[in-house]
Amino acid sequence: MINLEQKPSFSKWEIPFQLGITSIVFIFYTYRGNPAEEHVSVSLSESHFVFFLNYVAGAFVMSYYLFPKFLYKKKYWQFFLSVVALIAVVIFMEEAVIEKIYFPEYRGRYFQGVFRSLIDVLPVMIILCGFKLAWDIITKERQVDELKASIKESELRFLKSQINPHFLFNNLNNLYSHALENSPKTPQIILEMSSILRYMLYECRNEYVSLKNEVLQLAHFVALYEMQIEGRGTVKFSKTNVESAELPIAPLILMVFVENAFKHSAINQMDNISIDISIALEGNHLYFECTNSYQKEEEENTDAKGIGLENVKQRLAYIYPNAHDLLLEQTEQYFRVVLKMELGEK
């Protein structure tokens, strides 16, 4: 149930909405007829309007004063007592003032009773106040949805911002060691890092990027990390129907799995490193698989494991809640990631 603790904001569309509802209710009210119309000596339209105006005034006070002051603040007893008092005032105005003006020879002479008066007053007030309550609930739901969307966007930005430090942390040490050795690979490492950082800082500001661009940067990413294993193993990277695909994809998701594969293979293996990456597109379904060699007993000592994986799982849950399947398989010899994503309109 929506919790209306604050006064709903007044929309410019609320005035025409309430006027339209009030007009419709007035039409039905006049069609029902005035209970005393057989004794009326004045214009029916005039008497209908004045009686109806009394009910509308009561409904207005309840909707725009009692609702935000008591009901939305969960002051239920105060709200109930205020409603009873308000209805009593509306009935008093009808019986003691309006009927004496328009029906002095009939209804103005005596009080018809509480129940008869409630039959006249409550239907109109309940309908008008009910539409106002429904309007406020819809408004509050929209505000809640906007707040959730804002929170979701903030969380996604935070998750995405974690990738840059993670990437830098894992590559600066490698660059430093090559620089100390005056390795000829140092300029290439700097070039690959520059390309990837440019992509992260500028193009990844958007919620989506083209699949072909993401795959291109993924190739730079693989080339950068491949230099870290320095001939200690083999790296396979296969691509099918993706290098010219314009389908939108959330950036940096695939890179996290590749980074995880290289990092943990390099940590616990001196040689015979094996990393196999494949990415294929069939229609609008993207199939990604990454398998890396793995030695569980040595890897248990690393507490940095899983930071990137948890990050990407959260992003997948946010961006593709019903459009992805993720399988993480771990044995004593290998770690495998299988991801299927349904890509479509942004």
RABEL-V711710 format. One record per residue. N is the residue number from 1. PHI is phi in degrees with one decimal (* if undefined). NEAR is the number of other C-alpha atoms within 12 Angstrom. Layout:
# RABEL-V711710
n=<N/N>
phi=<PHI/PHI>
near=<NEAR/NEAR>
This chain:
# RABEL-V711710
n=<1/2/3/4/5/6/7/8/9/10/11/12/13/14/15/16/17/18/19/20/21/22/23/24/25/26/27/28/29/30/31/32/33/34/35/36/37/38/39/40/41/42/43/44/45/46/47/48/49/50/51/52/53/54/55/56/57/58/59/60/61/62/63/64/65/66/67/68/69/70/71/72/73/74/75/76/77/78/79/80/81/82/83/84/85/86/87/88/89/90/91/92/93/94/95/96/97/98/99/100/101/102/103/104/105/106/107/108/109/110/111/112/113/114/115/116/117/118/119/120/121/122/123/124/125/126/127/128/129/130/131/132/133/134/135/136/137/138/139/140/141/142/143/144/145/146/147/148/149/150/151/152/153/154/155/156/157/158/159/160/161/162/163/164/165/166/167/168/169/170/171/172/173/174/175/176/177/178/179/180/181/182/183/184/185/186/187/188/189/190/191/192/193/194/195/196/197/198/199/200/201/202/203/204/205/206/207/208/209/210/211/212/213/214/215/216/217/218/219/220/221/222/223/224/225/226/227/228/229/230/231/232/233/234/235/236/237/238/239/240/241/242/243/244/245/246/247/248/249/250/251/252/253/254/255/256/257/258/259/260/261/262/263/264/265/266/267/268/269/270/271/272/273/274/275/276/277/278/279/280/281/282/283/284/285/286/287/288/289/290/291/292/293/294/295/296/297/298/299/300/301/302/303/304/305/306/307/308/309/310/311/312/313/314/315/316/317/318/319/320/321/322/323/324/325/326/327/328/329/330/331/332/333/334/335/336/337/338/339/340/341/342/343/344/345/346>
phi=<*/-70.6/-98.3/-96.3/-87.7/-120.0/-67.0/-64.3/-67.0/-89.0/-91.4/-66.4/-84.9/-70.7/-62.8/-62.7/-63.4/-66.9/-63.7/-64.5/-63.4/-62.4/-64.5/-64.6/-62.7/-64.2/-61.9/-66.0/-64.4/-70.4/-66.7/-63.4/91.2/-78.7/-56.9/-107.8/-67.8/-70.4/-109.4/-75.6/-114.6/-122.2/-61.5/-61.7/-62.3/-68.4/-66.3/-57.1/-64.6/-68.6/-60.6/-64.8/-62.4/-63.4/-66.9/-64.3/-61.6/-63.8/-64.7/-64.1/-61.8/-65.8/-70.9/-105.7/-125.5/-71.3/-58.2/-70.6/-78.7/-122.0/-62.8/-70.5/-97.7/63.8/-95.1/-69.2/-65.6/-61.8/-64.4/-61.6/-64.6/-67.7/-65.0/-59.6/-64.3/-64.9/-63.8/-61.0/-64.9/-62.1/-64.5/-59.8/-61.1/-70.1/-78.9/-92.7/-120.9/-66.5/-66.7/-69.5/-81.1/-94.7/-131.1/-64.6/-91.5/-127.7/-69.7/-70.0/-84.1/-150.5/-90.2/-74.1/113.6/-63.8/-65.5/-64.4/-67.3/-64.3/-61.1/-77.5/-84.3/-63.2/-55.4/-66.1/-66.6/-64.1/-63.8/-65.2/-68.3/-63.5/-66.7/-66.0/-63.0/-63.2/-61.4/-65.9/-64.7/-63.2/-61.8/-66.3/-62.9/-64.8/-64.6/-64.8/-62.3/-64.8/-66.4/-62.9/-63.7/-65.5/-63.6/-61.5/-64.2/-64.5/-65.9/-64.3/-64.3/-65.6/-62.4/-67.5/-67.9/-70.6/-71.1/-59.2/-61.8/-63.1/-64.9/-63.4/-58.5/-79.0/-112.6/-66.4/-62.3/-64.5/-63.2/-62.3/-64.6/-68.3/-66.3/-61.5/-88.2/53.1/-67.4/-66.5/-81.2/-57.6/-60.6/-66.5/-62.0/-62.7/-64.3/-66.2/-63.2/-62.5/-62.7/-68.7/-64.9/-61.4/-63.9/-65.7/-78.3/-111.5/-70.1/-80.1/-68.0/-75.0/-67.4/-132.3/-131.0/-73.4/-62.7/-63.5/-70.9/-62.7/-67.6/-61.1/-69.4/-64.7/-65.1/-61.5/-62.0/-64.3/-62.1/-64.5/-74.5/-63.2/-67.7/-74.5/-82.2/46.8/76.7/-85.4/-178.5/-121.2/-127.8/-116.5/-136.5/-111.7/-131.0/-135.2/61.5/-117.9/-73.7/-126.6/-77.0/-100.1/-60.3/-78.2/-145.2/-65.7/-72.3/72.8/-71.6/-68.7/-62.0/-63.4/-66.7/-66.4/-60.1/-61.6/-64.0/-66.3/-61.8/-80.2/-71.2/-69.2/-67.6/-109.6/-133.2/-85.6/-153.3/56.9/-72.8/-133.1/-132.2/-125.7/-120.7/-137.4/-142.1/-143.4/-121.7/-126.5/65.9/-110.6/-104.0/-102.2/-115.8/-128.0/-139.9/-138.5/-123.4/-130.9/-64.9/-157.2/-122.7/-63.0/-63.4/-84.5/-73.4/-58.8/-80.4/-91.8/-93.3/-83.2/-63.2/96.5/-61.2/-68.2/-66.0/-63.4/-58.9/-70.2/-65.4/-66.5/-64.8/-62.3/-65.2/-74.4/-87.7/-124.2/-63.3/-126.1/-135.1/-154.2/-129.2/-123.4/-121.1/-115.5/-121.2/-130.2/-128.0/-78.4/-110.2/-152.2/-125.6/-128.0/-119.1/-125.1/-126.8/-117.8/-127.7/-99.0/-95.8/-158.6/-68.0/-66.0>
near=<7/18/20/28/18/21/23/30/19/18/15/9/13/23/14/12/19/30/18/16/24/32/20/18/28/28/18/18/30/23/15/17/21/29/24/24/23/14/18/24/17/19/16/25/22/19/28/32/25/25/38/36/27/31/41/35/29/35/35/30/26/34/35/28/24/32/34/28/25/25/28/27/20/18/18/17/14/19/23/19/17/24/30/19/18/29/33/23/24/35/33/27/26/37/32/23/22/27/34/21/23/31/29/21/16/21/28/23/17/15/20/22/14/18/13/17/27/24/19/30/34/29/24/36/37/27/26/35/32/23/26/33/31/23/27/32/25/22/25/26/19/17/20/18/15/14/14/15/16/14/15/19/20/17/20/31/25/19/30/33/24/24/35/27/19/26/32/22/18/27/31/23/16/29/29/21/17/22/18/13/12/12/19/15/25/25/18/22/31/28/18/28/33/23/24/36/26/18/26/33/20/15/21/28/21/21/24/24/30/28/35/27/29/33/42/29/33/38/31/30/38/38/29/37/38/36/31/37/29/22/16/22/23/26/32/23/28/23/26/21/22/31/22/18/27/23/30/28/36/37/40/45/41/43/40/36/42/45/42/39/42/43/38/38/39/34/28/28/26/20/18/21/32/32/37/31/35/33/36/29/28/19/17/23/25/34/30/36/33/39/37/42/36/33/27/21/14/18/26/16/13/16/10/18/23/22/22/33/30/21/30/34/29/23/34/31/22/25/31/24/15/14/20/25/22/30/21/24/19/20/17/17/22/27/32/30/32/28/32/28/35/28/28/22/13/16>
